Amino acid sequence: MSVGLIALLDDIAALAKLAAASIDDVGAAAAKASAKAAGVVIDDAAVTPRYVTGLRPERELPIIGRIALGSIRNKLVFLLPAALLLSALAPWALTPLLMMGGAYLCYEGAEKLLAKWLPHDDHGEHGAATDTPPADPAHIEKSTISGAVRTDLILSAEIMAIALASVADTPIWEQAVILVVVSLLITAGVYGVVALIVKMDDIGLHLYEEGRPALQPLGKALVHAMPKVLAALAAIGTAAMLWVGGGIIVHGLETLGVHFPGHQIGWATEEVGKMAGAIAGWLVNASLSAAIGVFIGIAVIAASHIYGTISRKRN
């Protein structure tokens, strides 16, 4: 009897060790998947603050909270089952889908660059501003949240696809747990940062007007710095879209057996890394990937315009 009990305890201990190892593996894989999706996360954090620009300060955090809930719903209700089905039934389709998502990121990034380089008039077809009656605030909030959640769906799909690609060789249950962990961590991180960003000027104003005299310079600095911070964040987000999108395309081509330009980018990264260090090598890799992203994005924009022109002529 005692021997059987000891054997049972040994089995339980072995299972406990296995479970602990699995948890460690899941945690490590989730961290790896989150890191690989970092570029899209940066863009998500850069895009979201514009949805609360111009709204009443007291409504900013509730709106961000509702967008965050919509993001969780996107990831866990819609994208997670789709990702697991894809992994189980058609894993071969992951690389082409990732490349399509990468092309979309390149398109978005290139469109932002062109909008900055080639500014256009937003006053309507005839150059004059149109007079529209003021909308109901509740309707504006609902419309704002809907638009943000739709945009989040696209970015979240790319995050989930990148995360899935990085753990595709793990059992399906581990993939599910990892994707849930990644979804929760990234959503909490992104929208926590967004909430801090959009309230930073209010915090600065409070410190300047009602804080201690020693804190007033800090409050004034925060108020003056936030427009520059938001502008820098937007630029970083655009760069992230291009280098992540270009990198996804390059890596996808290598997976499909096409080693140009991936081989050349890898060689340049390695050589610069040897001469100037790992950071310089990473910058070269990111810059070349971003250049590929710009090229692909402009090509997609041109193709969409040509298609639109042909479609209008047919109609």
FIBAKE-142744 format. One record per residue (C-alpha): residue in three letters; x, y, z. Coordinates in pm, 1 decimal, padded with zeros to 6 digits. Each point is the difference from the previous one (the first is absolute). Layout:
<sites>
{"ALA",{X,Y,Z}}
...
</sites>
This chain:
<sites>
{"MET",{00000.0,00000.0,00000.0}}
{"SER",{00274.3,00244.0,00096.4}}
{"VAL",{00196.2,-00090.3,-00313.5}}
{"GLY",{-00306.9,00077.2,-00211.9}}
{"LEU",{-00048.1,00330.2,00180.6}}
{"ILE",{00365.5,00093.1,-00054.0}}
{"ALA",{-00030.1,-00087.8,-00369.4}}
{"LEU",{-00316.2,00210.7,-00026.6}}
{"LEU",{00175.6,00292.6,00168.4}}
{"ASP",{00292.3,-00039.3,-00240.1}}
{"ASP",{-00241.6,00009.8,-00293.4}}
{"ILE",{-00169.4,00310.3,00140.1}}
{"ALA",{00337.5,00167.2,00051.2}}
{"ALA",{00100.5,-00085.0,-00358.3}}
{"LEU",{-00327.7,00141.3,-00132.8}}
{"ALA",{00048.2,00313.1,00209.4}}
{"LYS",{00350.4,00046.0,-00142.0}}
{"LEU",{-00136.1,-00053.0,-00350.9}}
{"ALA",{-00277.8,00253.5,00060.5}}
{"ALA",{00248.7,00252.4,00140.0}}
{"ALA",{00226.4,-00051.5,-00300.0}}
{"SER",{-00298.7,00044.2,-00231.9}}
{"ILE",{-00094.7,00323.3,00176.9}}
{"ASP",{00357.4,00121.8,-00036.9}}
{"ASP",{-00005.8,-00093.6,-00368.7}}
{"VAL",{-00332.4,00178.5,-00050.3}}
{"GLY",{00131.4,00309.8,00176.6}}
{"ALA",{00318.5,00003.9,-00204.9}}
{"ALA",{-00190.2,-00059.9,-00323.6}}
{"ALA",{-00252.0,00273.3,00085.4}}
{"ALA",{00283.9,00244.8,00067.1}}
{"LYS",{00165.3,-00097.6,-00330.1}}
{"ALA",{-00325.9,00036.7,-00192.3}}
{"SER",{-00070.7,00337.0,00162.5}}
{"ALA",{00348.7,00124.2,-00088.1}}
{"LYS",{-00040.7,-00104.2,-00364.2}}
{"ALA",{-00327.0,00194.7,-00015.9}}
{"ALA",{00161.7,00308.4,00156.0}}
{"GLY",{-00000.8,00201.6,-00321.6}}
{"VAL",{-00374.7,-00037.5,-00046.2}}
{"VAL",{-00049.7,00074.8,00371.5}}
{"ILE",{00190.0,00327.8,-00039.1}}
{"ASP",{-00223.2,00094.4,-00290.0}}
{"ASP",{-00311.8,-00096.0,00198.5}}
{"ALA",{00112.0,00227.7,00284.0}}
{"ALA",{00077.3,00275.9,-00248.5}}
{"VAL",{-00332.2,-00025.2,-00185.4}}
{"THR",{-00242.7,-00018.8,00292.5}}
{"PRO",{00050.9,00342.9,00168.4}}
{"ARG",{-00138.3,00179.1,-00304.7}}
{"TYR",{-00343.3,-00151.6,00066.4}}
{"VAL",{-00043.1,00206.4,00316.4}}
{"THR",{00149.5,00322.2,-00136.5}}
{"GLY",{-00249.0,00284.1,00036.8}}
{"LEU",{-00233.5,-00185.9,00236.3}}
{"ARG",{-00084.5,00116.4,00350.8}}
{"PRO",{00276.1,-00091.1,00247.3}}
{"GLU",{-00239.5,-00180.3,00233.9}}
{"ARG",{-00106.6,-00233.5,-00284.2}}
{"GLU",{00351.7,-00095.0,-00114.2}}
{"LEU",{00066.0,-00286.3,00243.3}}
{"PRO",{-00350.1,-00156.3,-00031.3}}
{"ILE",{00036.1,00000.7,-00378.2}}
{"ILE",{00346.5,-00154.7,00017.3}}
{"GLY",{-00140.7,-00264.4,00235.9}}
{"ARG",{-00275.7,-00088.1,-00244.9}}
{"ILE",{00248.9,-00017.7,-00287.8}}
{"ALA",{00219.1,-00230.7,00211.4}}
{"LEU",{-00299.5,-00228.0,00068.1}}
{"GLY",{-00071.2,-00004.4,-00372.9}}
{"SER",{00364.0,-00093.2,-00061.2}}
{"ILE",{-00023.5,-00291.5,00244.4}}
{"ARG",{-00319.2,-00114.9,-00174.1}}
{"ASN",{00173.4,00023.9,-00338.7}}
{"LYS",{00290.2,-00212.3,00116.0}}
{"LEU",{-00171.5,-00263.8,00213.5}}
{"VAL",{-00342.8,-00039.8,-00163.0}}
{"PHE",{00081.5,00042.8,-00369.7}}
{"LEU",{00372.0,-00032.5,-00064.6}}
{"LEU",{00103.2,-00270.0,00249.0}}
{"PRO",{-00236.8,-00270.6,-00135.1}}
{"ALA",{00091.7,00095.9,-00357.4}}
{"ALA",{00371.1,-00020.8,00080.0}}
{"LEU",{-00032.0,-00342.7,00164.3}}
{"LEU",{-00208.8,-00134.1,-00288.8}}
{"LEU",{00260.1,00129.9,-00243.6}}
{"SER",{00279.8,-00163.8,00199.5}}
{"ALA",{-00185.4,-00333.0,00016.3}}
{"LEU",{-00144.8,-00020.5,-00352.2}}
{"ALA",{00215.0,00212.4,-00229.6}}
{"PRO",{00336.4,00091.1,00156.0}}
{"TRP",{00140.7,00045.7,-00352.5}}
{"ALA",{-00223.5,00306.6,-00040.1}}
{"LEU",{00160.2,00186.1,00291.1}}
{"THR",{00295.5,00136.7,-00197.7}}
{"PRO",{-00209.4,00138.1,-00291.3}}
{"LEU",{-00247.5,00153.3,00246.5}}
{"LEU",{00284.1,00155.3,00196.4}}
{"MET",{00141.5,00145.0,-00321.6}}
{"MET",{-00340.8,00142.9,-00088.9}}
{"GLY",{-00013.8,00160.8,00342.9}}
{"GLY",{00354.0,00129.1,-00046.8}}
{"ALA",{-00098.3,00151.9,-00334.3}}
{"TYR",{-00292.1,00171.5,00171.7}}
{"LEU",{00234.2,00145.5,00262.9}}
{"CYS",{00228.5,00124.0,-00279.4}}
{"TYR",{-00300.8,00154.6,-00173.5}}
{"GLU",{-00109.6,00180.1,00318.3}}
{"GLY",{00351.8,00124.2,00073.4}}
{"ALA",{00062.3,00118.9,-00357.1}}
{"GLU",{-00337.9,00173.5,-00004.8}}
{"LYS",{00094.1,00192.8,00314.8}}
{"LEU",{00331.7,00100.1,-00155.8}}
{"LEU",{-00166.6,00117.1,-00320.4}}
{"ALA",{-00257.5,00196.4,00200.8}}
{"LYS",{00289.1,00178.1,00172.8}}
{"TRP",{00208.3,00052.5,-00312.8}}
{"LEU",{-00294.1,00087.1,-00226.7}}
{"PRO",{-00251.5,00183.4,00221.5}}
{"HIS",{-00342.1,00048.3,-00153.5}}
{"ASP",{-00297.1,00221.4,00064.3}}
{"ASP",{-00260.9,-00150.3,00229.8}}
{"HIS",{-00270.0,00255.8,-00082.5}}
{"GLY",{-00204.0,-00210.9,-00236.4}}
{"GLU",{-00020.4,-00035.2,-00373.4}}
{"HIS",{-00029.0,00369.5,-00080.0}}
{"GLY",{00252.3,00130.1,00252.5}}
{"ALA",{-00258.3,00141.4,00239.6}}
{"ALA",{-00080.2,-00124.4,00346.5}}
{"THR",{-00342.4,-00154.0,00031.8}}
{"ASP",{-00229.3,00114.5,00279.8}}
{"THR",{-00135.0,-00294.0,00196.3}}
{"PRO",{-00221.8,00017.0,00305.1}}
{"PRO",{00160.9,-00096.8,00332.0}}
{"ALA",{-00039.9,-00368.4,00073.0}}
{"ASP",{-00133.6,-00152.6,00319.4}}
{"PRO",{00293.0,-00066.7,00243.6}}
{"ALA",{-00126.9,-00353.4,00073.0}}
{"HIS",{-00008.7,-00073.3,-00373.4}}
{"ILE",{00353.5,00140.1,-00041.2}}
{"GLU",{00127.5,-00224.4,00280.6}}
{"LYS",{-00170.9,-00307.1,-00145.1}}
{"SER",{00137.3,00072.8,-00346.2}}
{"THR",{00348.4,00066.4,00141.9}}
{"ILE",{00004.7,-00328.7,00192.3}}
{"SER",{-00130.2,-00197.9,-00299.1}}
{"GLY",{00268.8,00144.3,-00227.9}}
{"ALA",{00274.5,-00065.8,00254.7}}
{"VAL",{-00111.4,-00359.9,00056.1}}
{"ARG",{-00008.3,-00062.0,-00377.5}}
{"THR",{00354.9,00132.9,-00032.2}}
{"ASP",{00103.5,-00207.5,00300.7}}
{"LEU",{-00139.8,-00313.4,-00168.5}}
{"ILE",{00248.5,00039.7,-00284.9}}
{"LEU",{00295.2,00069.2,00229.2}}
{"SER",{-00104.0,-00277.3,00239.3}}
{"ALA",{-00024.6,-00247.9,-00288.3}}
{"GLU",{00358.9,00081.4,-00092.7}}
{"ILE",{00112.7,-00034.5,00362.8}}
{"MET",{-00173.1,-00338.0,00033.4}}
{"ALA",{00143.4,-00122.7,-00331.4}}
{"ILE",{00354.2,00100.5,00099.9}}
{"ALA",{-00043.8,-00160.4,00341.7}}
{"LEU",{-00141.2,-00319.8,-00154.3}}
{"ALA",{00287.1,-00022.3,-00248.0}}
{"SER",{00252.7,00016.5,00284.0}}
{"VAL",{-00161.2,-00292.8,00189.3}}
{"ALA",{-00125.7,-00208.7,-00292.6}}
{"ASP",{00209.9,-00301.2,00104.5}}
{"THR",{-00160.9,-00028.8,00346.2}}
{"PRO",{-00305.1,-00216.1,00088.3}}
{"ILE",{-00337.7,00155.0,-00076.8}}
{"TRP",{-00092.4,00047.8,00367.0}}
{"GLU",{00324.4,00188.3,00059.3}}
{"GLN",{-00071.8,00216.5,-00302.2}}
{"ALA",{-00341.0,00084.5,00146.1}}
{"VAL",{00142.4,00089.4,00341.9}}
{"ILE",{00285.3,00201.2,-00151.7}}
{"LEU",{-00234.1,00196.5,-00226.5}}
{"VAL",{-00230.0,00077.8,00293.6}}
{"VAL",{00296.7,00118.8,00208.8}}
{"VAL",{00134.5,00208.3,-00289.6}}
{"SER",{-00345.2,00150.2,-00062.2}}
{"LEU",{-00048.4,00103.7,00362.2}}
{"LEU",{00355.1,00128.2,00048.6}}
{"ILE",{00009.3,00201.1,-00320.0}}
{"THR",{-00348.1,00146.8,00046.5}}
{"ALA",{00073.9,00101.7,00359.6}}
{"GLY",{00337.2,00143.1,-00100.7}}
{"VAL",{-00121.7,00191.6,-00304.9}}
{"TYR",{-00309.8,00153.9,00153.0}}
{"GLY",{00172.6,00066.0,00332.0}}
{"VAL",{00263.5,00200.3,-00186.0}}
{"VAL",{-00267.2,00170.8,-00209.7}}
{"ALA",{-00193.3,00101.8,00313.0}}
{"LEU",{00316.8,00144.1,00150.9}}
{"ILE",{00083.3,00187.3,-00319.8}}
{"VAL",{-00340.2,00163.1,-00045.7}}
{"LYS",{-00020.4,00104.6,00366.6}}
{"MET",{00357.5,00124.3,00030.2}}
{"ASP",{-00087.7,00355.7,-00100.0}}
{"ASP",{-00283.0,00004.7,00254.9}}
{"ILE",{00242.1,-00123.9,00265.6}}
{"GLY",{00243.9,00272.7,-00098.6}}
{"LEU",{-00269.9,00266.5,00010.5}}
{"HIS",{-00109.9,-00117.3,00345.4}}
{"LEU",{00357.9,00012.8,00129.6}}
{"TYR",{00047.8,00347.4,-00146.5}}
{"GLU",{-00324.0,00149.1,00131.7}}
{"GLU",{-00055.5,-00181.2,00329.1}}
{"GLY",{00322.4,-00178.6,00088.4}}
{"ARG",{00279.5,00106.9,00225.8}}
{"PRO",{00225.7,00278.9,-00130.0}}
{"ALA",{00286.1,-00248.9,-00038.9}}
{"LEU",{-00216.2,-00210.5,-00237.5}}
{"GLN",{-00127.6,00286.2,-00214.7}}
{"PRO",{00300.1,-00002.7,-00238.3}}
{"LEU",{-00056.8,-00373.0,-00054.9}}
{"GLY",{-00367.5,00060.3,-00073.3}}
{"LYS",{00081.5,00275.5,-00247.6}}
{"ALA",{00260.0,-00220.5,-00169.7}}
{"LEU",{-00252.5,-00285.5,-00036.4}}
{"VAL",{-00261.9,00228.9,-00156.0}}
{"HIS",{00249.4,00138.5,-00252.1}}
{"ALA",{00161.2,-00337.6,-00071.0}}
{"MET",{-00310.8,-00206.5,-00077.7}}
{"PRO",{-00062.8,00132.2,-00355.7}}
{"LYS",{00361.4,-00085.2,-00083.5}}
{"VAL",{-00031.9,-00340.5,00166.3}}
{"LEU",{-00313.8,-00078.8,-00201.3}}
{"ALA",{00168.3,00114.4,-00322.6}}
{"ALA",{00306.8,-00216.1,00077.9}}
{"LEU",{-00222.1,-00296.0,00085.2}}
{"ALA",{-00182.9,00035.5,-00331.3}}
{"ALA",{00333.1,00003.0,-00185.9}}
{"ILE",{00121.1,-00305.9,00192.0}}
{"GLY",{-00327.3,-00175.2,-00077.2}}
{"THR",{00038.4,00067.1,-00372.4}}
{"ALA",{00359.7,-00122.3,00004.7}}
{"ALA",{-00107.7,-00311.2,00192.2}}
{"MET",{-00267.6,-00080.3,-00257.5}}
{"LEU",{00254.1,00021.5,-00280.5}}
{"TRP",{00283.3,-00196.0,00160.2}}
{"VAL",{-00231.4,-00268.9,00139.2}}
{"GLY",{-00198.0,-00026.0,-00324.2}}
{"GLY",{00314.1,-00009.8,-00212.7}}
{"GLY",{00160.9,-00250.3,00235.9}}
{"ILE",{-00304.5,-00227.7,-00015.8}}
{"ILE",{00009.7,00003.4,-00382.0}}
{"VAL",{00375.0,-00072.1,-00008.2}}
{"HIS",{-00026.9,-00283.3,00253.9}}
{"GLY",{-00303.4,-00143.6,-00182.8}}
{"LEU",{00190.3,-00005.5,-00329.1}}
{"GLU",{00286.3,-00185.1,00169.1}}
{"THR",{-00246.4,-00253.1,00142.7}}
{"LEU",{-00132.9,-00054.9,-00352.6}}
{"GLY",{00353.7,-00050.5,-00133.3}}
{"VAL",{00066.1,00349.2,-00139.8}}
{"HIS",{00315.7,00128.8,00168.0}}
{"PHE",{00013.9,00345.9,-00160.4}}
{"PRO",{00013.3,00251.9,00162.1}}
{"GLY",{00009.1,-00186.7,00332.0}}
{"HIS",{00350.2,-00138.8,-00056.3}}
{"GLN",{00139.6,00345.0,-00084.9}}
{"ILE",{-00169.2,00163.1,00301.8}}
{"GLY",{00133.5,-00274.6,00226.9}}
{"TRP",{00352.9,00043.8,-00138.4}}
{"ALA",{-00008.0,00379.3,00046.5}}
{"THR",{-00137.3,-00038.6,00353.9}}
{"GLU",{00273.1,-00248.1,00092.2}}
{"GLU",{00284.5,00206.4,-00148.7}}
{"VAL",{-00109.8,00326.4,00160.7}}
{"GLY",{-00056.4,-00183.7,00328.4}}
{"LYS",{00358.8,-00127.7,-00007.7}}
{"MET",{00139.5,00347.6,-00067.7}}
{"ALA",{-00225.9,00224.1,00209.9}}
{"GLY",{-00187.8,-00222.1,00242.7}}
{"ALA",{-00335.3,-00174.2,00026.9}}
{"ILE",{-00205.5,00320.2,00025.1}}
{"ALA",{00147.2,00135.5,-00324.2}}
{"GLY",{-00066.5,-00335.9,-00165.5}}
{"TRP",{-00362.8,00008.4,00115.8}}
{"LEU",{-00038.6,00355.0,-00132.5}}
{"VAL",{00127.9,-00111.3,-00339.5}}
{"ASN",{-00242.4,-00292.6,-00000.4}}
{"ALA",{-00292.8,00220.9,00101.5}}
{"SER",{00091.3,00271.2,-00252.4}}
{"LEU",{00032.0,-00243.3,-00290.0}}
{"SER",{-00323.1,-00174.3,00100.9}}
{"ALA",{-00172.3,00339.9,00016.9}}
{"ALA",{00133.2,00089.1,-00346.4}}
{"ILE",{-00146.9,-00325.2,-00132.6}}
{"GLY",{-00322.0,00092.9,00182.3}}
{"VAL",{-00014.4,00341.6,-00168.7}}
{"PHE",{00053.9,-00158.5,-00342.2}}
{"ILE",{-00270.1,-00262.6,00055.8}}
{"GLY",{-00240.6,00253.7,00152.3}}
{"ILE",{00032.5,00239.9,-00293.4}}
{"ALA",{-00044.5,-00291.0,-00241.7}}
{"VAL",{-00320.3,-00105.0,00178.3}}
{"ILE",{-00128.7,00360.4,-00001.3}}
{"ALA",{00073.7,00030.2,-00372.6}}
{"ALA",{-00170.2,-00333.3,-00072.7}}
{"SER",{-00308.3,00099.5,00200.7}}
{"HIS",{-00023.9,00332.0,-00186.3}}
{"ILE",{00034.6,-00172.6,-00338.0}}
{"TYR",{-00267.2,-00253.4,00097.2}}
{"GLY",{-00228.6,00279.8,00120.8}}
{"THR",{00046.5,00194.7,-00323.6}}
{"ILE",{-00076.4,-00306.7,-00213.9}}
{"SER",{-00307.3,-00081.0,00210.4}}
{"ARG",{-00134.3,00357.3,-00034.9}}
{"LYS",{00049.5,-00007.2,-00377.9}}
{"ARG",{-00191.0,-00329.0,-00026.5}}
{"ASN",{-00289.6,00145.7,00199.6}}
</sites>
